[in-house]
Amino acid sequence: MTVPDVIGEGLISGTELLEDAGLEVDTVYIASAEPSNAILDQSIAPNQQVAPSTLVLLTVSDGLPAYLD
């Protein structure tokens, strides 16, 4: 099966696209200036061929920029 491109999607719609394609989804949140719940990256590149139930890890914005002291 082909991995959909969900980068730039919202978490709910991106998760639905991946699950509808027969894939498993997990998320990790990071500080980002992007809107909360925006998908920033996916662990398997779009359009790659994978086995059913393959896990795709989504990197998602928590909407809070990281500040360094």
N, C-alpha and C positions, 0 to 999 in steps of 0.2 A: 504494500500500500504506500501511497505517497503522503508525505508529511505536509500539511497545509502551512502557509505563511501566516503567522498570527502576530508578528511584530507590529506594534502600533495599534493593535486592537485593545479593547477593554478586556479585563480578566474574564468576565462572564461569557462574552461572545467568543473570545479566543479559546476558552476551555470547551465550550460547546462544539466549536469547529473540530478540535482535536478529538474529543470523545465521539463525535459523529463519524469520524474517520476510523474509529476502532482503536484509538490510542489511549494510554493512561496519562494522567497529568498530575504534576506536583508543582508547587510554587515556592519561590524564595523571594522575600521582599528586600529591597535595598533603598537607601536614601537617594532621592533623585528630584530634580526640579520639574520633571515631567508630572503630569496629573496623576493623582492617586489611582492605583489599579491599572495603569497603562502597562502593557507588556513591552518590555525593553529588549528582551532577547529570549531565544529558545535554544535548548541544548542540542537539538538536532536541526540541522539546516533545512530550510524549506525545500520542498521537491525531492528530498532524499527518499529512497525506497527502504522501508523497514517492515519487520514482521508485525502482525496484529498484536495488540496489547503492549507494544513497546512504550516505555516511560519517556515522556518529554517533560523536562524541567523548564518551567517558565520563570524568568527573572522579571519581577514586577515592581513598579514604583510605589513606594509608600507615601509619595507626595511631599516628603520632607527633605530639603537639601541637607547634605552633610556639611557640618562646620568644623573646621580644624582650629584648635587653639594655638 
